[in-house]
Amino acid sequence: MDKPKHHIFVCASFRAAGAPQGICHKKEALGLIPYLESELADRGMSDTAVSATACLNLCEKGPVVVVYPENFWYGEIDSEDKIDEILDALEEGEACEDHLIN
């Protein structure tokens, strides 16, 4: 397998004890992953990986999505429309300014 050009991480709120805590899982962040994967496939972005993560410790901004290697951190990503905006920007090689965590 080739190294991905981009890696999108979706906070799943998992903690060391294993139980999800925090906001992201309560706001259905994991439900975004199937949409992300299908949208990436539809856009031909096979060079992009998607993973769920442990808690990213930004609960006040949840759900949180991070794009590497660009190091774009996005907050309050709670809809498919916001995912579309992030992917549109990523295809252009830019950050989606409307949802960046500063």
Buried (B, 14 or more C-beta within 10 A) or exposed (E): EEEBEBBBBBBBBBEEEEEBEBBBBEBEBBEBBEBBBEBBEEBEBEEBBBEBBBBBEBBEBBBBBBBEEBEBBBBBBBEEEBBBBBBEBBEEEEBBEEBEBE
